[in-house]
């Protein structure tokens, strides 16, 4: 066992007026299976990069291990998988690699495939296996679930549960519960560590928030009372002071003394008010307020919105899936599930109007308005203003939605290119666009990738409130179970 010591860590990006971390100190045990959580843009990946020594910072970080980052960047994807692993873990024995592959339900034959030919999920498994075989390595695992189907997520969670010594950044609640024994959380004003899985941490977090809100309500009433008292006292003092200069003979010395006495009382009340406000500032320091969102689903004049009849999907000459028979009826929220590569995204693209080679019959109803959210954000370019203009959406509404999803004011600076934002922020921009669109049918392809837990809960509540018709793919089991009215397995 060894420790990772973080002492008085302070860091800000060049040109930024706001510190990402300020005078932060804590200790981590290198035997922990550590889940790392926090809202998008709070600094999770930044902290991993600080451990890797990528940025200069104030303070001190000490450790007796070598930090290794996932996803590992493979420079030449035309090499065999075994050659890639030889680069990652050169001291590993062949039988050790085969053993790790078997734990991850990967066949030995995959070692002799071109790395580039693997599915994204298979690449994830191969890299994780190799990185855990790297000597004296403490693994920093950043969002491994984004390319894993449900079965693969369970498989990787079971694999990680048998390991020790890693930090795992993930917003998948079930995945975290399946493999971590400690939680490191970046809150609004501090960083804290707690033993247990995500669910136990979240229960405690909510309890503390409810307690702080109750304390704040009580304190706010005291502050309102003190403010009113201070205003009255100040008003009395001013009126008494003004009486010195009234008509007729007056004892200005007496009145002045009385006015000064009342002014001291007013100042005393104001000081009590100031101290109460200072006390209030200590409360609610970590409360994550999640505002309610709105969306604008349209009613359709027919019950059936679209239909697939004996549809088979092909990539070149290879049949990917089918035959598919599916009707999407008004009010349904249909989740598609299945292994990676089984055609889920292709089916959504067909429904959204993209031409993909198929056989069978696809029939959308006439006049159907669709809001489509793609899986990737690689197409996002330009600043917020240009994005609003290009997509012909209401700018004020769009900014309001983003603000409610946790975008800080500085994220709206017009000269910031969207491509430079975090993956979570990009995903929120795509979701906000969809929520601003009037549509009969919302087609969302893995909307929760990179989204923090609070945003996931926020979307669940939104969908349950507005009941839009949806066709979607999502591997977050909690989300799917909460919002789907029907699940179609491909």
C-alpha positions as CSV (number, residue, x, y, z in Angstrom):
1,X,0.0,0.0,0.0
2,X,1.1,3.6,-0.8
3,X,-0.4,7.0,-0.8
4,X,-1.1,9.7,-3.3
5,X,-0.7,13.0,-1.4
6,X,-2.2,16.2,-2.8
7,X,-1.2,19.3,-0.8
8,X,-2.4,22.9,-1.3
9,X,-3.1,22.2,-5.0
10,X,-4.0,25.4,-7.0
11,X,-4.4,25.4,-10.7
12,X,-5.9,27.7,-13.4
13,X,-5.6,27.5,-17.2
14,X,-3.6,30.1,-19.0
15,X,-5.8,33.2,-19.6
16,X,-8.5,32.1,-17.1
17,X,-9.5,34.3,-14.3
18,X,-11.0,31.4,-12.3
19,X,-9.1,28.7,-10.5
20,X,-10.1,25.1,-11.3
21,X,-8.6,24.0,-8.0
22,X,-7.7,26.3,-5.1
23,X,-5.6,25.2,-2.1
24,X,-6.9,21.7,-2.2
25,X,-5.5,18.9,0.0
26,X,-6.4,15.2,0.4
27,X,-4.9,11.7,0.4
28,X,-5.7,8.6,-1.7
29,X,-4.8,5.0,-1.0
30,X,-3.4,3.3,-4.1
31,X,-5.3,0.1,-3.2
32,X,-8.7,1.9,-3.5
33,X,-11.1,1.3,-6.4
34,X,-11.9,5.0,-6.6
35,X,-14.9,6.4,-8.4
36,X,-14.4,10.1,-9.5
37,X,-17.6,12.1,-9.9
38,X,-18.7,15.7,-10.3
39,X,-20.5,18.0,-12.7
40,X,-19.2,18.5,-16.2
41,X,-16.5,21.1,-16.4
42,X,-15.6,20.9,-12.7
43,X,-12.1,19.5,-13.4
44,X,-12.1,15.7,-13.3
45,X,-10.1,15.2,-16.5
46,X,-8.0,18.3,-15.5
47,X,-7.0,16.6,-12.2
48,X,-6.1,13.4,-14.1
49,X,-3.8,15.5,-16.4
50,X,-2.2,17.1,-13.3
51,X,-1.4,13.6,-12.0
52,X,0.1,12.9,-15.3
53,X,2.3,16.0,-15.1
54,X,0.8,17.7,-18.2
55,X,0.4,21.1,-16.6
56,X,2.3,23.3,-14.2
57,X,0.5,23.9,-10.9
58,X,1.0,25.4,-7.4
59,X,1.2,23.0,-4.5
60,X,2.5,19.5,-4.3
61,X,1.5,16.0,-5.6
62,X,3.5,13.0,-4.5
63,X,3.1,9.3,-5.2
64,X,5.1,6.1,-5.4
65,X,3.3,4.8,-8.5
66,X,3.4,5.6,-12.2
67,X,0.2,7.1,-13.5
68,X,-1.2,5.7,-16.8
69,X,-4.2,7.2,-18.6
70,X,-7.0,5.4,-20.4
71,X,-7.9,5.8,-23.2
72,X,-4.4,5.0,-24.3
73,X,-3.6,6.7,-27.7
74,X,-2.6,4.1,-30.3
75,X,-0.6,5.7,-33.0
76,X,-0.7,3.0,-35.6
77,X,-4.0,1.2,-35.8
78,X,-2.9,-1.1,-38.6
79,X,-0.7,-3.1,-36.2
80,X,-1.9,-6.4,-34.6
81,X,-3.5,-6.2,-31.2
82,X,-0.6,-8.2,-29.7
83,X,1.9,-5.6,-31.1
84,X,-0.1,-2.8,-29.5
85,X,-0.1,-4.6,-26.2
86,X,3.6,-5.3,-26.4
87,X,4.0,-1.5,-26.5
88,X,1.7,-1.0,-23.5
89,X,2.9,-3.8,-21.2
90,X,6.3,-5.1,-22.6
91,X,7.0,-7.2,-19.5
92,X,3.7,-9.1,-19.5
93,X,3.8,-12.8,-20.3
94,X,1.7,-14.1,-23.1
95,X,-0.4,-16.3,-20.8
96,X,-1.1,-13.2,-18.6
97,X,-2.6,-11.4,-21.6
98,X,-4.7,-14.4,-22.6
99,X,-5.9,-14.6,-19.0
100,X,-6.9,-11.0,-18.9
101,X,-8.7,-11.3,-22.2
102,X,-10.7,-14.3,-21.0
103,X,-11.8,-12.3,-17.9
104,X,-13.1,-9.7,-20.4
105,X,-14.8,-12.3,-22.6
106,X,-12.3,-11.6,-25.4
107,X,-11.0,-14.6,-27.4
108,X,-7.3,-15.3,-27.9
109,X,-7.8,-14.9,-31.6
110,X,-8.4,-11.2,-31.2
111,X,-4.7,-10.8,-30.4
112,X,-3.9,-11.5,-34.1
113,X,-6.5,-9.1,-35.5
114,X,-5.6,-5.6,-36.7
115,X,-6.3,-3.2,-33.9
116,X,-8.2,-0.9,-36.2
117,X,-10.6,-3.7,-37.1
118,X,-11.9,-4.1,-33.5
119,X,-15.1,-2.6,-32.4
120,X,-14.9,0.4,-30.1
121,X,-15.9,-1.9,-27.2
122,X,-13.3,-4.4,-28.0
123,X,-10.6,-1.7,-28.2
124,X,-11.7,-0.6,-24.7
125,X,-11.4,-4.1,-23.3
126,X,-8.0,-4.7,-25.0
127,X,-6.5,-1.5,-23.7
128,X,-7.8,-1.9,-20.2
129,X,-6.3,-5.4,-20.1
130,X,-2.9,-4.2,-21.3
131,X,-2.8,-1.2,-18.9
132,X,-3.5,-3.3,-15.9
133,X,-0.6,-5.5,-16.8
134,X,1.8,-2.6,-17.0
135,X,4.3,-2.7,-14.2
136,X,3.9,-0.4,-11.1
137,X,1.0,1.4,-12.8
138,X,-1.9,3.2,-11.2
139,X,-4.6,3.5,-13.8
140,X,-6.5,6.7,-14.5
141,X,-9.7,5.5,-16.4
142,X,-11.6,8.3,-18.0
143,X,-15.1,7.5,-19.2
144,X,-14.6,3.9,-20.4
145,X,-18.4,3.1,-20.9
146,X,-19.1,5.4,-23.8
147,X,-18.6,2.7,-26.4
148,X,-19.8,-0.3,-24.3
149,X,-23.1,-2.0,-24.8
150,X,-25.0,-3.2,-21.7
151,X,-23.5,-6.7,-21.6
152,X,-20.0,-5.3,-22.1
153,X,-20.5,-2.7,-19.3
154,X,-21.4,-5.5,-16.9
155,X,-18.4,-7.5,-18.0
156,X,-16.0,-4.6,-17.5
157,X,-17.5,-3.7,-14.2
158,X,-17.0,-7.3,-13.0
159,X,-13.4,-7.1,-14.3
160,X,-12.6,-3.8,-12.5
161,X,-14.2,-5.1,-9.2
162,X,-11.4,-7.8,-9.1
163,X,-8.7,-5.2,-9.5
164,X,-7.3,-2.6,-7.2
165,X,-5.5,0.7,-7.6
166,X,-7.4,2.9,-10.1
167,X,-9.3,6.1,-10.4
168,X,-12.5,5.7,-12.5
169,X,-14.3,8.7,-14.0
170,X,-17.8,7.7,-14.9
171,X,-21.3,9.0,-14.7
172,X,-23.0,5.7,-15.1
173,X,-24.6,5.0,-11.7
174,X,-25.0,1.3,-12.1
175,X,-21.5,0.9,-13.5
176,X,-19.9,2.8,-10.6
177,X,-21.9,0.7,-8.1
178,X,-20.6,-2.5,-9.7
179,X,-16.9,-1.8,-9.3
180,X,-15.8,1.0,-6.8
181,X,-15.3,1.0,-3.1
182,X,-14.6,4.7,-2.6
183,X,-15.9,7.9,-4.1
184,X,-13.8,11.1,-4.8
185,X,-16.3,13.9,-5.5
186,X,-15.6,17.4,-6.8
187,X,-18.3,19.5,-5.2
188,X,-19.1,23.2,-5.7
189,X,-16.6,24.4,-3.2
190,X,-14.5,21.4,-2.1
191,X,-13.3,17.9,-2.8
192,X,-14.3,15.1,-0.5
193,X,-13.6,11.4,-0.2
194,X,-16.1,8.8,1.1
195,X,-16.0,5.0,1.5
196,X,-18.6,3.0,-0.3
197,X,-20.2,2.9,-3.8
198,X,-21.9,5.6,-5.7
199,X,-25.4,5.0,-4.3
200,X,-24.3,5.3,-0.7
201,X,-22.4,8.5,-1.5
202,X,-25.3,10.0,-3.4
203,X,-27.8,9.1,-0.5
204,X,-25.5,10.9,1.9
205,X,-25.0,13.8,-0.4
206,X,-28.7,14.3,-0.8
207,X,-29.2,14.1,3.0
208,X,-26.6,16.8,3.6
209,X,-28.1,19.0,0.9
210,X,-31.6,18.7,2.5
211,X,-30.1,19.6,5.9
212,X,-28.3,22.6,4.4
213,X,-31.4,23.8,2.7
214,X,-33.4,23.6,5.9
215,X,-30.7,25.5,7.8
216,X,-30.6,28.1,5.0
217,X,-34.4,28.6,5.2
218,X,-34.2,29.3,8.9
219,X,-31.3,31.6,8.5
220,X,-32.9,33.5,5.7
221,X,-35.9,34.3,7.9
222,X,-33.5,35.6,10.6
223,X,-31.7,37.7,8.0
224,X,-35.0,39.2,6.7
225,X,-36.0,40.1,10.2
226,X,-32.6,41.7,11.0
227,X,-32.6,43.6,7.7
228,X,-36.1,45.0,8.4
229,X,-34.9,46.0,12.0
230,X,-31.8,47.6,10.7
231,X,-33.8,49.6,8.2
232,X,-36.2,50.8,10.8
233,X,-33.4,51.8,13.2
234,X,-31.6,53.7,10.5
235,X,-34.8,55.5,9.5
236,X,-35.4,56.5,13.2
237,X,-31.9,57.8,13.5
238,X,-32.2,59.8,10.4
239,X,-35.5,61.4,11.4
240,X,-34.2,62.2,14.9
241,X,-31.1,63.8,13.4
242,X,-33.2,65.9,11.1
243,X,-35.3,67.1,14.0
244,X,-32.3,69.3,15.2
245,X,-33.0,71.6,12.3
246,X,-36.8,71.9,12.7
247,X,-38.8,75.2,13.4
248,X,-38.6,76.9,16.7
249,X,-36.2,76.5,19.7
250,X,-34.9,73.0,20.2
251,X,-32.3,71.4,22.4
252,X,-29.9,70.3,19.6
253,X,-27.4,68.8,21.9
254,X,-30.0,66.4,23.4
255,X,-31.5,65.5,20.1
256,X,-28.0,65.0,18.6
257,X,-27.1,62.7,21.5
258,X,-30.3,60.8,21.0
259,X,-29.7,60.5,17.2
260,X,-26.1,59.3,17.8
261,X,-27.4,56.7,20.2
262,X,-29.9,55.4,17.7
263,X,-27.3,55.4,15.0
264,X,-25.1,53.2,17.1
265,X,-28.0,50.9,17.6
266,X,-28.6,50.8,13.8
267,X,-25.0,50.0,13.2
268,X,-25.1,47.2,15.8
269,X,-28.1,45.7,14.0
270,X,-26.3,46.1,10.7
271,X,-23.3,44.3,12.1
272,X,-25.5,41.5,13.3
273,X,-27.0,41.3,9.8
274,X,-23.6,41.2,8.2
275,X,-22.5,38.4,10.5
276,X,-25.7,36.5,9.7
277,X,-25.0,36.9,6.0
278,X,-21.5,35.6,6.5
279,X,-22.9,32.6,8.3
280,X,-25.3,32.1,5.4
281,X,-22.4,32.0,3.0
282,X,-21.0,29.0,4.8
283,X,-24.1,27.1,4.1
284,X,-25.3,25.7,0.8
285,X,-21.6,25.6,-0.3
286,X,-22.1,22.2,-2.0
287,X,-25.8,22.2,-2.9
288,X,-26.2,21.2,-6.6
289,X,-29.4,23.0,-7.7
290,X,-30.9,21.2,-10.7
291,X,-33.4,23.5,-12.4
292,X,-36.4,22.1,-14.2
293,X,-36.1,21.9,-18.0
294,X,-38.8,22.3,-20.7
295,X,-39.3,20.9,-24.1
296,X,-41.9,21.4,-26.8
297,X,-43.3,18.1,-28.2
298,X,-46.0,18.5,-30.8
299,X,-49.1,16.4,-31.0
300,X,-49.6,14.5,-34.2
301,X,-53.0,14.0,-36.0
302,X,-52.4,10.2,-36.4
303,X,-51.5,7.6,-33.8
304,X,-48.8,6.0,-36.0
305,X,-45.8,8.2,-36.6
306,X,-43.6,5.8,-38.6
307,X,-43.2,2.1,-39.5
308,X,-40.5,-0.4,-40.4
309,X,-41.7,-3.5,-42.2
310,X,-39.2,-6.4,-42.8
311,X,-36.3,-3.8,-42.9
312,X,-32.8,-5.3,-43.3
313,X,-29.8,-3.1,-42.9
314,X,-26.6,-3.7,-44.9
315,X,-23.0,-2.3,-44.7
316,X,-21.8,-3.0,-48.2
317,X,-22.7,-6.6,-48.8
318,X,-22.8,-7.5,-45.2
319,X,-26.2,-7.7,-43.5
320,X,-26.0,-6.0,-40.1
321,X,-29.5,-6.7,-38.8
322,X,-33.1,-7.5,-39.6
323,X,-35.7,-8.2,-40.6
324,X,-37.1,-5.4,-38.3
325,X,-40.7,-4.8,-37.8
326,X,-41.5,-1.8,-35.8
327,X,-44.3,0.8,-35.4
328,X,-43.7,4.0,-33.4
329,X,-46.9,5.2,-32.0
330,X,-47.7,8.6,-30.5
331,X,-46.7,8.7,-26.8
332,X,-44.3,5.8,-26.9
333,X,-40.7,6.0,-25.8
334,X,-39.0,3.1,-27.4
335,X,-35.4,2.1,-26.4
336,X,-33.3,0.0,-28.8
337,X,-30.9,-2.4,-27.2
338,X,-28.3,-4.9,-28.5
339,X,-24.6,-5.5,-28.9
340,X,-22.4,-2.9,-30.5
341,X,-22.6,-3.1,-34.3
342,X,-26.0,-4.6,-34.4
343,X,-27.5,-1.7,-36.3
344,X,-29.1,0.5,-33.5
345,X,-27.6,3.8,-34.7
346,X,-28.3,2.9,-38.3
347,X,-31.9,2.3,-37.5
348,X,-32.1,5.7,-35.8
349,X,-30.4,7.4,-38.8
350,X,-33.0,5.8,-41.2
351,X,-35.8,7.1,-39.0
352,X,-34.2,10.5,-39.0
353,X,-34.2,10.5,-42.8
354,X,-30.6,9.5,-43.7
355,X,-30.3,7.2,-46.7
356,X,-28.7,3.8,-45.7
357,X,-28.9,0.7,-47.9
358,X,-31.8,-1.4,-46.8
359,X,-34.3,-3.8,-48.0
360,X,-37.9,-3.9,-46.8
361,X,-40.2,-0.9,-46.3
362,X,-39.7,2.2,-44.2
363,X,-42.7,4.6,-44.0
364,X,-42.7,7.8,-42.0
365,X,-46.0,9.6,-41.8
366,X,-46.4,12.8,-43.8
367,X,-45.5,16.1,-42.3
368,X,-43.6,14.4,-39.4
369,X,-41.3,16.8,-37.6
370,X,-38.2,15.1,-36.1
371,X,-35.5,16.3,-33.7
372,X,-32.4,14.2,-34.1
373,X,-29.5,14.0,-31.7
374,X,-26.5,12.2,-33.1
375,X,-24.1,10.0,-31.1
376,X,-21.0,12.0,-31.9
377,X,-20.1,15.7,-31.5
378,X,-17.3,15.8,-34.0
379,X,-19.3,18.1,-36.3
380,X,-19.5,20.9,-33.8
381,X,-17.6,24.0,-34.9
382,X,-17.6,27.7,-34.3
383,X,-18.9,29.7,-31.3
384,X,-22.3,29.7,-29.6
385,X,-23.6,32.6,-31.7
386,X,-22.8,30.9,-35.0
387,X,-24.3,27.6,-33.7
388,X,-27.6,29.4,-32.9
389,X,-27.6,31.1,-36.3
390,X,-26.8,27.9,-38.2
391,X,-29.5,25.9,-36.5
392,X,-32.2,28.6,-36.6
393,X,-33.1,28.2,-32.9
394,X,-34.2,30.8,-30.4
395,X,-31.0,32.2,-28.9
396,X,-32.5,33.3,-25.6
397,X,-34.3,30.0,-25.0
398,X,-31.1,28.1,-26.0
399,X,-28.9,30.0,-23.5
400,X,-31.6,29.5,-20.8
401,X,-31.6,25.7,-21.3
402,X,-27.8,25.6,-21.2
403,X,-27.7,27.6,-18.1
404,X,-30.2,25.3,-16.4
405,X,-28.0,22.3,-17.5
406,X,-25.0,23.8,-15.5
407,X,-23.2,26.0,-18.0
408,X,-21.5,28.8,-16.2
409,X,-21.7,32.4,-17.6
410,X,-18.1,32.3,-18.9
411,X,-19.1,29.3,-21.1
412,X,-21.2,31.8,-23.2
413,X,-18.3,33.9,-24.3
414,X,-18.8,34.2,-28.1
415,X,-15.2,33.9,-29.1
416,X,-14.9,30.4,-27.6
417,X,-15.0,27.7,-30.2
418,X,-17.3,24.9,-29.3
419,X,-14.8,22.3,-30.4
420,X,-12.5,23.3,-27.5
421,X,-15.2,22.6,-24.9
422,X,-15.3,19.3,-22.9
423,X,-17.2,16.4,-24.3
424,X,-19.9,16.8,-21.6
425,X,-20.4,20.5,-22.5
426,X,-20.6,19.6,-26.2
427,X,-23.3,16.9,-25.4
428,X,-25.3,19.5,-23.5
429,X,-25.2,21.9,-26.4
430,X,-26.6,19.1,-28.7
431,X,-29.3,18.3,-26.1
432,X,-30.2,21.9,-25.6
433,X,-30.7,22.3,-29.4
434,X,-33.0,19.4,-29.5
435,X,-35.0,20.7,-26.5
436,X,-35.5,24.0,-28.3
437,X,-37.0,22.3,-31.3
438,X,-40.7,21.6,-31.8
439,X,-41.0,18.0,-32.9
440,X,-43.5,15.1,-33.1
441,X,-40.7,12.6,-32.6
442,X,-37.4,12.9,-30.7
443,X,-34.6,10.5,-31.9
444,X,-31.7,10.5,-29.5
445,X,-28.6,8.3,-30.0
446,X,-26.8,7.8,-26.7
447,X,-27.7,11.2,-25.3
448,X,-26.0,10.6,-21.9
449,X,-22.5,10.0,-23.1
450,X,-20.2,12.2,-21.0
451,X,-23.1,13.8,-19.1
452,X,-22.8,14.1,-15.3
453,X,-25.2,12.4,-12.9
454,X,-27.2,15.5,-12.1
455,X,-27.8,16.2,-15.8
456,X,-29.0,12.6,-16.3
457,X,-31.5,12.9,-13.5
458,X,-32.6,16.2,-14.9
459,X,-33.4,14.7,-18.3
460,X,-35.2,11.8,-16.7
461,X,-37.5,14.2,-14.8
462,X,-38.0,16.3,-18.0
463,X,-39.1,13.3,-20.1
464,X,-41.4,12.0,-17.4
465,X,-43.1,15.4,-17.2
466,X,-43.5,16.2,-20.9
467,X,-44.1,12.7,-22.2
468,X,-42.6,13.2,-25.7
469,X,-42.6,10.4,-28.3
470,X,-39.1,9.1,-28.5
471,X,-37.0,6.5,-30.3
472,X,-33.6,6.3,-28.6
473,X,-30.5,4.3,-27.8
474,X,-28.9,4.5,-24.3
475,X,-26.8,2.1,-22.4
476,X,-27.4,3.7,-19.0
477,X,-29.7,1.1,-17.5
478,X,-31.1,3.4,-14.9
479,X,-32.2,5.9,-17.5
480,X,-33.6,3.3,-19.8
481,X,-35.7,1.7,-17.1
482,X,-36.9,5.1,-15.9
483,X,-38.1,6.6,-19.2
484,X,-38.7,3.8,-21.7
485,X,-42.3,2.6,-22.3
486,X,-41.0,-0.3,-24.5
487,X,-37.6,-1.9,-25.2
488,X,-36.8,-3.5,-28.6
489,X,-33.9,-5.9,-28.7
490,X,-32.0,-6.1,-32.0
